Amino acid sequence: MIQTTIDLVEGLRRYCKKQSPAKALEEETLQVTPTPASRPKVGRWGVYYGKNYKLFRDAVTPIVEAIERTPTEAPLIVIIECAIPKPKASKYPYPVKGDVDNFAKGPLDSLNEKLWKDDKQIIGLSIFKRYTRPGEEPHVRVNWFEYTGLED
């Protein structure tokens, strides 16, 4: 599965270079443990998220605030890779806890106004989750490129 992600990203890099050398595949790595978004809960005092997702948002906020980029307003294709710590006991060679789409919500929302104006600009999205390799730290890697193939 790791090779599949690498192959996909490399294929997109080649595509971007062929389409326009100025519109290269961009990348940001967030050194934070990926956490799937929980469903929002409505209580007497408003809307709130689960504890683990709140911890993720609190951890990713200073990382995202340190990013110095001008947000794009172009349509985007995004690839998200979540490297998750492997539990001590798992009979699966891949992460089964957390739906893959829920792993995308936190990074996409967190990167609004930093990498792109709003995540509604994303017209294509691929998400991968995998266990970290030995010695590798948990992280979320976000690759994106501006899609220029849309016609008026």
N, C-alpha and C positions, 0 to 999 in steps of 0.2 A: 504494500500500500504506500509506503514511503516513496518508492521509486515512481509510482503513478503520479503523486503530487509533484515531484521534481520534474518529471517528463512534461506534465501539463504546464507548469510555470515556464519551463524552457521553450516549449512550443509557442506560448504566448509572447515571450521575449522575441523569438524569431519573427512572429507575425507583426508585432509592433514595429520592429526595425524595418521590415519590408514595407509596411504601410507608410511610416513616417519616422525617420530617425529622431526627430524632435519629440515625438510622443512615445517615449520609452515606457516599459513596464516599471512602475514605481513600487517601492517596498518600505514598509515600516514593521518593526518587530516590537511587540509589547511584552516585556519581561514580567509576566503575571500569570498565575495559574488560571487557565481557562475554566469558566464556570457557566453552565447553562442558565439562561434566564428562567426565573420562576414566573408563574402566572401572578399578575398583580392581584392583591387582595384588597377589598374595599372594607374599611372599618368605620367606626364612629368618627374617627379623626382624619379621615382621608384615605388615600390609596397608598399602599406600601408593598414592597417586594420581600421575598424570603431573606433570611439571614445570610446565607452563602452568596447570593447574588449581590446583596448590599455590600458585603466584604469585597467582592470582585470590583464593584463600581468604585468603592473607596480606594482600592489599591491601584486601579488603572487611571484614576483622575490625575494624580501628579505626573504620571508618565506621559499622558496625552497633553497636559498643559506645557510640557517641555518641548513639544514638537513645534518647530518653527517653519511653517510652510504657509503659502497662500492657498486658501481653499479654492478648488476648481468648481466651476458651475457646469461643466460639460457632462454628458451622459457617460457612465462608467461601467466597466466590467471589473468585478472584484473576485479575488480568490482568497479564502481564509483558511489557514491551516492552524489547528489547535493541537499543540503537543501537551498531552495530559500525563501526569505521573501515574505509573502503573501501580495498582493496589498490590499488597503483598500476596493476596490469594485471588487469582482470576483464572477461570478455565478458558477464557477467550483471548485470542492474540490481538484483539482490538477493543477499544472502549465501548462498553454497552450502556453505561450510565449516562443519561442525558441525550435527548434527541439532537441530532446534528443541527437542525435549524435553530434550536434554542441557544446553541453555542455562538451563533452569528449575531444575535441581537445586541449583546453587550458591546462588542467591539464596534459594530456599525453605529450604534447610538452614541458611543463615546467619541467617535472620530468626526461627528458632525461639527461643522465650523472650524475644523483643523485640516482635514485632508479634502473634504468636499463640503459644500454649503449645507446640504441635507441628504440623508440617505435615500430619499425618493429619486435621486439622480441615477441610482444604480439600476441598470437595465438587465444585467446578467450577474449571477452569483453562483460560485461553487464553494462548497465548504467541506473540509476534510478534518476528521479527528483521528488522532493516533496516540499511541503511548510514546513517551520520551525514550530515546535511546540511552544506554548507559553513559553517565556523565553529562547528559544534556539537561538543561534547565527547562522547566515548563514555560511555555510562551504561546502567544498568538501572533502569527505572521500574516500580515495583510498585504497582498499584491493587488495592484489595480492599474488600469490604463484607460485613457480617454477614448471612447468609441467615436470614430469620425464617419462611420458608414451610414448614418441616418440622413435621409433626404427630406427636404421641406415638403 
